[in-house]
Amino acid sequence: MFKAIYLTRDNDQFAARIAELGDDALDFATAGADVTVAVEYSTINYKDALALTDKSPIVRKWPMVAGIDAAGTVVASSHPLWKPGEKVVLTGWGVGESHWGGLAQKAKFKGDWLVAPPAPFGTKQAMAIGTAGFTAALCVSALERYGITRAHGDVLVTGATGGVGSIAIALLAARGYRVVASTGKLAEADYLKSLGAADVIDRAELSAPGKPLQKERWAAVVDSVGSHTLANACAQTRAEGAVAACGLAQGMDFPSTVAPFILRGVSLLGVNSVLVPRPRREAAWQLLAQSLDRAKLDAMTRVVPLAEAFDVARDLIAGKVRGRVVVDVNR
């Protein structure tokens, strides 16, 4: 038996609870799953919060064990890459959406989805990073592949106190970029500067409808907000700059024009963290291992027991969560 956050829908009636499930239930969780993991830690990302609060149709198969991330120890494997006793990390691949997820004490995944947590990270710190931090690393990688360097100028990070934003600031600052953080929580300016932000601006400067082209301010942008914020970020990006877009906290719409792209040569780089092939996935984790300060990661992270995941999800949707929350599934 193991505990899990179990999501059900019956005649449009949604329910989320901690359930006791038998090990045999894992055989029906994911077709072709070949690695059983004793989960040690999971986390609450924005997508998890949407699923746990039923605010968006994240779940595509019912019933569902929630959690798009997991980290723990292999207890059984028929996959050639993994042996019992090895530590593994899972992010993405539709887990918690179409396949049973990681907010549970036990899970069964496809071995091809797993990676080993790179030194110096253990399973707890891997989940302090989670999909949010992994996405931040993919954004930084996308900007650097495009050719953005510290010499080009300021990099804007929107949604700065969130998980993606917090880790993006720490990564960019560690790699020598001058970072400007955009937030609706100006009282958190000291926190953002402790992560490496040089300046902090009010998100109100970006969140309302704006002109198609505006004063050039940013060499590059990491945006997890979408909607008018993304449109204004593009309109303020310098010629030949790039915007890495990875989220929709303000909305899924993109009320912009082609002006920044055809008149300034701005590039919009889409970042999807779910179906990332192994080489890029491992490269992103190596970037995190090289550039993410563990003390800063610890400073932006708190740990909660499994039962508190529901409260965290509601707070995250309400914009009350700063940084990252790790879930100890065995507490």
VODO-163924 format. One record per residue (C-alpha): x, z, y; residue in three letters. Coordinates in Angstrom, 2 decimals, padded with zeros to 5 digits. Example, Ala and Ser with C-alpha at 12.3 -4.5 7.8 and 13.67 -1.06 7.14 Angstrom:
BEGIN
<node x="012.30" z="007.80" y="-004.50" aa="Ala"/>
<node x="013.67" z="007.14" y="-001.06" aa="Ser"/>
This chain:
BEGIN
<node x="000.00" z="000.00" y="000.00" aa="Met"/>
<node x="001.08" z="-000.61" y="003.57" aa="Phe"/>
<node x="-000.37" z="-000.18" y="007.04" aa="Lys"/>
<node x="-001.07" z="-003.15" y="009.27" aa="Ala"/>
<node x="-002.97" z="-004.06" y="012.41" aa="Ile"/>
<node x="-005.82" z="-006.02" y="010.91" aa="Tyr"/>
<node x="-007.94" z="-008.42" y="012.96" aa="Leu"/>
<node x="-011.35" z="-009.60" y="011.78" aa="Thr"/>
<node x="-014.20" z="-011.70" y="013.12" aa="Arg"/>
<node x="-017.66" z="-011.50" y="011.58" aa="Asp"/>
<node x="-020.51" z="-013.44" y="013.20" aa="Asn"/>
<node x="-018.54" z="-013.51" y="016.47" aa="Asp"/>
<node x="-017.97" z="-009.76" y="016.30" aa="Gln"/>
<node x="-014.26" z="-009.11" y="016.78" aa="Phe"/>
<node x="-012.54" z="-005.98" y="015.47" aa="Ala"/>
<node x="-008.95" z="-004.76" y="015.56" aa="Ala"/>
<node x="-007.90" z="-001.73" y="013.54" aa="Arg"/>
<node x="-005.11" z="-000.22" y="011.46" aa="Ile"/>
<node x="-005.88" z="-000.93" y="007.83" aa="Ala"/>
<node x="-004.34" z="000.09" y="004.52" aa="Glu"/>
<node x="-003.63" z="-003.06" y="002.52" aa="Leu"/>
<node x="-002.43" z="-003.56" y="-001.03" aa="Gly"/>
<node x="000.82" z="-005.39" y="-001.70" aa="Asp"/>
<node x="-001.12" z="-008.07" y="-003.57" aa="Asp"/>
<node x="-002.77" z="-009.05" y="-000.28" aa="Ala"/>
<node x="000.54" z="-010.55" y="000.83" aa="Leu"/>
<node x="000.18" z="-013.30" y="-001.76" aa="Asp"/>
<node x="-002.67" z="-014.72" y="000.30" aa="Phe"/>
<node x="-000.98" z="-014.25" y="003.69" aa="Ala"/>
<node x="001.11" z="-017.42" y="003.90" aa="Thr"/>
<node x="001.17" z="-020.32" y="001.48" aa="Ala"/>
<node x="004.71" z="-020.89" y="000.26" aa="Gly"/>
<node x="006.08" z="-017.60" y="001.60" aa="Ala"/>
<node x="009.14" z="-016.65" y="-000.46" aa="Asp"/>
<node x="010.71" z="-013.63" y="001.26" aa="Val"/>
<node x="009.12" z="-010.17" y="001.31" aa="Thr"/>
<node x="010.28" z="-007.95" y="004.18" aa="Val"/>
<node x="010.00" z="-004.22" y="004.69" aa="Ala"/>
<node x="009.27" z="-004.36" y="008.40" aa="Val"/>
<node x="010.99" z="-001.77" y="010.56" aa="Glu"/>
<node x="010.02" z="-002.90" y="014.06" aa="Tyr"/>
<node x="007.73" z="-005.34" y="015.78" aa="Ser"/>
<node x="006.79" z="-005.73" y="019.44" aa="Thr"/>
<node x="003.98" z="-006.65" y="021.83" aa="Ile"/>
<node x="004.39" z="-009.98" y="023.58" aa="Asn"/>
<node x="001.82" z="-011.52" y="025.91" aa="Tyr"/>
<node x="000.45" z="-013.61" y="023.04" aa="Lys"/>
<node x="000.09" z="-010.45" y="020.92" aa="Asp"/>
<node x="-001.82" z="-008.79" y="023.75" aa="Ala"/>
<node x="-004.20" z="-011.73" y="023.96" aa="Leu"/>
<node x="-004.80" z="-011.54" y="020.20" aa="Ala"/>
<node x="-005.30" z="-007.76" y="020.07" aa="Leu"/>
<node x="-007.74" z="-007.80" y="022.99" aa="Thr"/>
<node x="-009.49" z="-011.01" y="021.93" aa="Asp"/>
<node x="-008.92" z="-012.45" y="025.41" aa="Lys"/>
<node x="-007.89" z="-015.85" y="024.11" aa="Ser"/>
<node x="-008.35" z="-017.75" y="020.83" aa="Pro"/>
<node x="-004.83" z="-017.00" y="019.58" aa="Ile"/>
<node x="-005.90" z="-016.28" y="016.00" aa="Val"/>
<node x="-006.67" z="-019.41" y="014.00" aa="Arg"/>
<node x="-007.35" z="-017.88" y="010.58" aa="Lys"/>
<node x="-009.35" z="-014.80" y="009.61" aa="Trp"/>
<node x="-008.71" z="-012.10" y="008.66" aa="Pro"/>
<node x="-005.31" z="-011.82" y="010.32" aa="Met"/>
<node x="-002.48" z="-009.32" y="010.40" aa="Val"/>
<node x="-001.33" z="-009.36" y="014.02" aa="Ala"/>
<node x="002.19" z="-009.66" y="015.37" aa="Gly"/>
<node x="004.18" z="-012.79" y="016.22" aa="Ile"/>
<node x="007.50" z="-010.96" y="015.70" aa="Asp"/>
<node x="009.08" z="-008.79" y="013.01" aa="Ala"/>
<node x="012.45" z="-007.39" y="012.04" aa="Ala"/>
<node x="013.38" z="-005.52" y="008.89" aa="Gly"/>
<node x="015.03" z="-005.62" y="005.48" aa="Thr"/>
<node x="014.51" z="-008.12" y="002.69" aa="Val"/>
<node x="013.05" z="-006.43" y="-000.40" aa="Val"/>
<node x="012.43" z="-009.54" y="-002.51" aa="Ala"/>
<node x="013.39" z="-013.19" y="-002.14" aa="Ser"/>
<node x="013.31" z="-016.46" y="-004.02" aa="Ser"/>
<node x="014.83" z="-018.30" y="-001.06" aa="His"/>
<node x="018.50" z="-019.32" y="-001.36" aa="Pro"/>
<node x="019.43" z="-018.03" y="002.12" aa="Leu"/>
<node x="018.25" z="-014.45" y="001.68" aa="Trp"/>
<node x="018.96" z="-011.59" y="-000.67" aa="Lys"/>
<node x="017.45" z="-008.09" y="-000.96" aa="Pro"/>
<node x="019.05" z="-005.66" y="001.44" aa="Gly"/>
<node x="019.77" z="-008.21" y="004.16" aa="Glu"/>
<node x="018.43" z="-007.72" y="007.69" aa="Lys"/>
<node x="016.22" z="-010.48" y="009.08" aa="Val"/>
<node x="014.34" z="-011.38" y="012.25" aa="Val"/>
<node x="011.19" z="-013.46" y="012.57" aa="Leu"/>
<node x="009.81" z="-014.91" y="015.80" aa="Thr"/>
<node x="007.22" z="-017.66" y="016.14" aa="Gly"/>
<node x="006.25" z="-020.22" y="013.49" aa="Trp"/>
<node x="002.56" z="-019.43" y="013.94" aa="Gly"/>
<node x="002.93" z="-015.93" y="012.49" aa="Val"/>
<node x="000.17" z="-013.69" y="013.84" aa="Gly"/>
<node x="-001.86" z="-016.84" y="014.52" aa="Glu"/>
<node x="-002.14" z="-018.91" y="011.34" aa="Ser"/>
<node x="000.01" z="-016.71" y="009.06" aa="His"/>
<node x="-000.03" z="-012.95" y="008.61" aa="Trp"/>
<node x="002.28" z="-011.29" y="011.08" aa="Gly"/>
<node x="004.68" z="-008.49" y="011.78" aa="Gly"/>
<node x="002.62" z="-005.58" y="013.13" aa="Leu"/>
<node x="002.69" z="-004.19" y="009.62" aa="Ala"/>
<node x="004.93" z="-002.17" y="007.34" aa="Gln"/>
<node x="005.36" z="-005.09" y="004.98" aa="Lys"/>
<node x="005.21" z="-008.86" y="005.41" aa="Ala"/>
<node x="005.89" z="-012.05" y="003.50" aa="Lys"/>
<node x="007.43" z="-015.04" y="005.28" aa="Phe"/>
<node x="009.02" z="-018.39" y="004.54" aa="Lys"/>
<node x="012.76" z="-017.97" y="004.33" aa="Gly"/>
<node x="013.31" z="-021.03" y="006.53" aa="Asp"/>
<node x="011.67" z="-019.13" y="009.39" aa="Trp"/>
<node x="014.10" z="-016.21" y="009.30" aa="Leu"/>
<node x="017.40" z="-015.60" y="011.05" aa="Val"/>
<node x="019.89" z="-012.76" y="010.79" aa="Ala"/>
<node x="020.12" z="-010.53" y="013.86" aa="Pro"/>
<node x="023.51" z="-011.34" y="015.41" aa="Pro"/>
<node x="025.97" z="-008.53" y="016.08" aa="Ala"/>
<node x="025.72" z="-006.28" y="018.02" aa="Pro"/>
<node x="021.94" z="-006.21" y="017.61" aa="Phe"/>
<node x="020.14" z="-004.19" y="014.96" aa="Gly"/>
<node x="016.48" z="-004.62" y="014.08" aa="Thr"/>
<node x="015.25" z="-002.38" y="016.92" aa="Lys"/>
<node x="017.18" z="-004.27" y="019.58" aa="Gln"/>
<node x="016.19" z="-007.58" y="018.01" aa="Ala"/>
<node x="012.57" z="-006.60" y="018.62" aa="Met"/>
<node x="013.38" z="-005.34" y="022.11" aa="Ala"/>
<node x="014.34" z="-008.97" y="022.62" aa="Ile"/>
<node x="011.54" z="-010.47" y="020.51" aa="Gly"/>
<node x="009.77" z="-013.70" y="021.39" aa="Thr"/>
<node x="009.90" z="-012.81" y="025.09" aa="Ala"/>
<node x="013.68" z="-012.50" y="025.18" aa="Gly"/>
<node x="014.15" z="-015.40" y="022.78" aa="Phe"/>
<node x="012.04" z="-017.53" y="025.14" aa="Thr"/>
<node x="014.15" z="-016.39" y="028.11" aa="Ala"/>
<node x="017.27" z="-017.48" y="026.23" aa="Ala"/>
<node x="015.71" z="-020.87" y="025.47" aa="Leu"/>
<node x="014.93" z="-021.30" y="029.18" aa="Cys"/>
<node x="018.49" z="-020.48" y="030.20" aa="Val"/>
<node x="019.79" z="-022.86" y="027.52" aa="Ser"/>
<node x="017.47" z="-025.62" y="028.74" aa="Ala"/>
<node x="018.67" z="-025.26" y="032.33" aa="Leu"/>
<node x="022.31" z="-025.28" y="031.26" aa="Glu"/>
<node x="021.82" z="-028.33" y="029.00" aa="Arg"/>
<node x="020.29" z="-030.06" y="032.01" aa="Tyr"/>
<node x="023.48" z="-029.32" y="033.93" aa="Gly"/>
<node x="022.56" z="-026.39" y="036.16" aa="Ile"/>
<node x="025.58" z="-024.22" y="037.00" aa="Thr"/>
<node x="026.08" z="-021.14" y="039.16" aa="Arg"/>
<node x="027.54" z="-023.42" y="041.87" aa="Ala"/>
<node x="024.20" z="-025.17" y="042.38" aa="His"/>
<node x="022.54" z="-022.18" y="044.06" aa="Gly"/>
<node x="019.82" z="-019.60" y="043.57" aa="Asp"/>
<node x="017.73" z="-019.42" y="040.40" aa="Val"/>
<node x="014.16" z="-018.14" y="040.79" aa="Leu"/>
<node x="012.59" z="-016.06" y="038.01" aa="Val"/>
<node x="008.81" z="-015.59" y="038.24" aa="Thr"/>
<node x="006.84" z="-012.87" y="036.47" aa="Gly"/>
<node x="010.04" z="-010.91" y="036.88" aa="Ala"/>
<node x="008.99" z="-007.48" y="035.57" aa="Thr"/>
<node x="007.57" z="-008.94" y="032.35" aa="Gly"/>
<node x="009.48" z="-009.36" y="029.13" aa="Gly"/>
<node x="010.56" z="-012.96" y="029.68" aa="Val"/>
<node x="011.36" z="-012.32" y="033.32" aa="Gly"/>
<node x="013.33" z="-009.12" y="032.77" aa="Ser"/>
<node x="015.56" z="-010.63" y="030.10" aa="Ile"/>
<node x="015.94" z="-013.92" y="031.98" aa="Ala"/>
<node x="017.24" z="-012.01" y="035.02" aa="Ile"/>
<node x="019.73" z="-010.05" y="032.91" aa="Ala"/>
<node x="020.94" z="-013.19" y="031.11" aa="Leu"/>
<node x="021.30" z="-015.32" y="034.23" aa="Leu"/>
<node x="023.06" z="-012.60" y="036.19" aa="Ala"/>
<node x="025.48" z="-011.99" y="033.32" aa="Ala"/>
<node x="026.30" z="-015.70" y="033.30" aa="Arg"/>
<node x="027.13" z="-015.64" y="037.01" aa="Gly"/>
<node x="023.97" z="-017.02" y="038.58" aa="Tyr"/>
<node x="022.50" z="-015.61" y="041.78" aa="Arg"/>
<node x="018.96" z="-014.64" y="040.76" aa="Val"/>
<node x="015.90" z="-014.18" y="042.95" aa="Val"/>
<node x="013.04" z="-012.30" y="041.28" aa="Ala"/>
<node x="009.38" z="-012.94" y="042.11" aa="Ser"/>
<node x="006.99" z="-010.09" y="041.36" aa="Thr"/>
<node x="003.68" z="-008.57" y="042.35" aa="Gly"/>
<node x="005.25" z="-005.14" y="041.87" aa="Lys"/>
<node x="007.56" z="-004.75" y="044.84" aa="Leu"/>
<node x="007.89" z="-001.06" y="044.00" aa="Ala"/>
<node x="009.95" z="-002.25" y="041.01" aa="Glu"/>
<node x="012.60" z="-003.87" y="043.21" aa="Ala"/>
<node x="015.24" z="-001.31" y="042.22" aa="Asp"/>
<node x="014.51" z="-001.96" y="038.54" aa="Tyr"/>
<node x="014.88" z="-005.71" y="039.03" aa="Leu"/>
<node x="018.11" z="-005.30" y="040.96" aa="Lys"/>
<node x="019.45" z="-003.03" y="038.22" aa="Ser"/>
<node x="018.97" z="-005.98" y="035.84" aa="Leu"/>
<node x="020.93" z="-008.27" y="038.14" aa="Gly"/>
<node x="018.49" z="-009.71" y="040.70" aa="Ala"/>
<node x="020.16" z="-010.31" y="044.07" aa="Ala"/>
<node x="016.86" z="-010.54" y="045.95" aa="Asp"/>
<node x="013.20" z="-009.75" y="045.24" aa="Val"/>
<node x="010.28" z="-011.64" y="046.76" aa="Ile"/>
<node x="006.53" z="-011.03" y="046.68" aa="Asp"/>
<node x="004.69" z="-013.24" y="044.23" aa="Arg"/>
<node x="002.15" z="-013.86" y="047.00" aa="Ala"/>
<node x="004.67" z="-016.34" y="048.42" aa="Glu"/>
<node x="004.05" z="-018.52" y="045.38" aa="Leu"/>
<node x="000.65" z="-017.66" y="043.90" aa="Ser"/>
<node x="-001.70" z="-019.38" y="046.40" aa="Ala"/>
<node x="-002.29" z="-023.14" y="046.78" aa="Pro"/>
<node x="000.60" z="-024.76" y="048.65" aa="Gly"/>
<node x="001.86" z="-028.08" y="049.93" aa="Lys"/>
<node x="003.10" z="-030.71" y="047.47" aa="Pro"/>
<node x="006.61" z="-030.54" y="048.98" aa="Leu"/>
<node x="008.00" z="-027.43" y="050.63" aa="Gln"/>
<node x="011.35" z="-026.18" y="051.93" aa="Lys"/>
<node x="014.03" z="-026.56" y="049.26" aa="Glu"/>
<node x="014.99" z="-023.09" y="048.04" aa="Arg"/>
<node x="015.88" z="-023.06" y="044.33" aa="Trp"/>
<node x="018.50" z="-024.83" y="042.28" aa="Ala"/>
<node x="016.46" z="-023.92" y="039.21" aa="Ala"/>
<node x="013.49" z="-021.84" y="038.10" aa="Val"/>
<node x="012.45" z="-019.89" y="035.02" aa="Val"/>
<node x="008.65" z="-019.68" y="035.19" aa="Asp"/>
<node x="006.41" z="-017.68" y="032.85" aa="Ser"/>
<node x="003.38" z="-017.71" y="035.15" aa="Val"/>
<node x="002.04" z="-021.26" y="035.43" aa="Gly"/>
<node x="-000.77" z="-022.44" y="037.71" aa="Ser"/>
<node x="-000.12" z="-022.34" y="041.49" aa="His"/>
<node x="003.08" z="-020.35" y="040.97" aa="Thr"/>
<node x="004.60" z="-023.12" y="038.89" aa="Leu"/>
<node x="003.32" z="-025.78" y="041.30" aa="Ala"/>
<node x="004.90" z="-024.02" y="044.29" aa="Asn"/>
<node x="008.12" z="-023.38" y="042.39" aa="Ala"/>
<node x="008.42" z="-027.11" y="041.71" aa="Cys"/>
<node x="007.61" z="-027.91" y="045.35" aa="Ala"/>
<node x="010.43" z="-025.57" y="046.47" aa="Gln"/>
<node x="013.07" z="-026.73" y="043.99" aa="Thr"/>
<node x="016.04" z="-028.56" y="045.45" aa="Arg"/>
<node x="016.77" z="-032.23" y="044.78" aa="Ala"/>
<node x="017.95" z="-032.81" y="041.21" aa="Glu"/>
<node x="017.03" z="-029.25" y="040.27" aa="Gly"/>
<node x="015.13" z="-028.15" y="037.19" aa="Ala"/>
<node x="012.23" z="-025.86" y="036.34" aa="Val"/>
<node x="011.93" z="-024.32" y="032.87" aa="Ala"/>
<node x="008.24" z="-023.58" y="032.20" aa="Ala"/>
<node x="007.34" z="-021.25" y="029.35" aa="Cys"/>
<node x="004.19" z="-019.27" y="030.21" aa="Gly"/>
<node x="000.70" z="-019.13" y="031.68" aa="Leu"/>
<node x="000.15" z="-015.59" y="032.96" aa="Ala"/>
<node x="-001.60" z="-016.92" y="036.09" aa="Gln"/>
<node x="-003.28" z="-019.81" y="034.32" aa="Gly"/>
<node x="-002.88" z="-022.88" y="032.14" aa="Met"/>
<node x="-003.61" z="-025.28" y="034.99" aa="Asp"/>
<node x="-000.87" z="-027.08" y="036.94" aa="Phe"/>
<node x="-002.32" z="-027.96" y="040.37" aa="Pro"/>
<node x="000.58" z="-030.10" y="041.56" aa="Ser"/>
<node x="001.46" z="-033.68" y="042.43" aa="Thr"/>
<node x="004.24" z="-035.99" y="041.30" aa="Val"/>
<node x="005.97" z="-035.57" y="044.68" aa="Ala"/>
<node x="008.73" z="-033.12" y="043.59" aa="Pro"/>
<node x="009.53" z="-035.29" y="040.59" aa="Phe"/>
<node x="009.65" z="-038.73" y="042.23" aa="Ile"/>
<node x="010.86" z="-037.79" y="045.73" aa="Leu"/>
<node x="013.43" z="-035.11" y="044.83" aa="Arg"/>
<node x="014.20" z="-035.86" y="041.21" aa="Gly"/>
<node x="013.13" z="-032.40" y="040.07" aa="Val"/>
<node x="012.82" z="-032.07" y="036.29" aa="Ser"/>
<node x="010.16" z="-029.96" y="034.59" aa="Leu"/>
<node x="011.51" z="-028.65" y="031.28" aa="Leu"/>
<node x="008.91" z="-027.42" y="028.82" aa="Gly"/>
<node x="010.01" z="-024.53" y="026.62" aa="Val"/>
<node x="008.20" z="-023.84" y="023.35" aa="Asn"/>
<node x="009.50" z="-020.85" y="021.41" aa="Ser"/>
<node x="007.34" z="-021.25" y="018.29" aa="Val"/>
<node x="008.63" z="-024.27" y="016.36" aa="Leu"/>
<node x="012.30" z="-024.18" y="017.31" aa="Val"/>
<node x="014.61" z="-025.69" y="014.66" aa="Pro"/>
<node x="017.20" z="-023.40" y="013.12" aa="Arg"/>
<node x="020.31" z="-024.71" y="014.97" aa="Pro"/>
<node x="018.74" z="-024.17" y="018.40" aa="Arg"/>
<node x="017.19" z="-020.90" y="017.26" aa="Arg"/>
<node x="020.55" z="-019.52" y="016.14" aa="Glu"/>
<node x="022.24" z="-020.81" y="019.31" aa="Ala"/>
<node x="019.70" z="-018.94" y="021.46" aa="Ala"/>
<node x="020.35" z="-015.72" y="019.54" aa="Trp"/>
<node x="024.08" z="-016.22" y="020.00" aa="Gln"/>
<node x="023.57" z="-016.67" y="023.74" aa="Leu"/>
<node x="021.70" z="-013.36" y="023.75" aa="Leu"/>
<node x="024.45" z="-011.67" y="021.76" aa="Ala"/>
<node x="027.10" z="-012.97" y="024.16" aa="Gln"/>
<node x="025.35" z="-012.39" y="027.49" aa="Ser"/>
<node x="022.67" z="-009.71" y="027.21" aa="Leu"/>
<node x="023.96" z="-006.27" y="028.18" aa="Asp"/>
<node x="022.72" z="-003.77" y="025.58" aa="Arg"/>
<node x="022.47" z="-001.00" y="028.16" aa="Ala"/>
<node x="020.22" z="-003.18" y="030.32" aa="Lys"/>
<node x="018.16" z="-004.09" y="027.28" aa="Leu"/>
<node x="017.72" z="-000.42" y="026.41" aa="Asp"/>
<node x="016.80" z="000.38" y="030.02" aa="Ala"/>
<node x="013.93" z="-002.13" y="030.00" aa="Met"/>
<node x="012.59" z="-001.05" y="026.57" aa="Thr"/>
<node x="010.35" z="001.72" y="025.26" aa="Arg"/>
<node x="009.32" z="002.41" y="021.66" aa="Val"/>
<node x="005.76" z="003.27" y="020.57" aa="Val"/>
<node x="004.12" z="003.97" y="017.19" aa="Pro"/>
<node x="001.85" z="001.42" y="015.53" aa="Leu"/>
<node x="-001.35" z="003.10" y="016.74" aa="Ala"/>
<node x="-000.34" z="002.71" y="020.40" aa="Glu"/>
<node x="-000.08" z="-001.07" y="020.14" aa="Ala"/>
<node x="-003.71" z="-001.42" y="021.21" aa="Phe"/>
<node x="-003.18" z="000.51" y="024.46" aa="Asp"/>
<node x="-000.02" z="-001.45" y="025.20" aa="Val"/>
<node x="-001.89" z="-004.72" y="024.69" aa="Ala"/>
<node x="-004.58" z="-003.72" y="027.18" aa="Arg"/>
<node x="-001.99" z="-002.57" y="029.70" aa="Asp"/>
<node x="-000.01" z="-005.78" y="029.31" aa="Leu"/>
<node x="-003.09" z="-007.90" y="030.02" aa="Ile"/>
<node x="-003.76" z="-005.72" y="033.08" aa="Ala"/>
<node x="-000.21" z="-006.26" y="034.34" aa="Gly"/>
<node x="000.79" z="-002.62" y="033.86" aa="Lys"/>
<node x="003.71" z="-003.11" y="031.47" aa="Val"/>
<node x="007.29" z="-003.36" y="032.69" aa="Arg"/>
<node x="009.97" z="-004.89" y="030.51" aa="Gly"/>
<node x="009.66" z="-004.69" y="026.74" aa="Arg"/>
<node x="007.77" z="-002.54" y="024.24" aa="Val"/>
<node x="009.01" z="-002.13" y="020.66" aa="Val"/>
<node x="006.57" z="-001.03" y="017.98" aa="Val"/>
<node x="007.91" z="001.27" y="015.26" aa="Asp"/>
<node x="005.53" z="000.25" y="012.47" aa="Val"/>
<node x="006.48" z="003.26" y="010.35" aa="Asn"/>
<node x="005.47" z="005.83" y="012.96" aa="Arg"/>
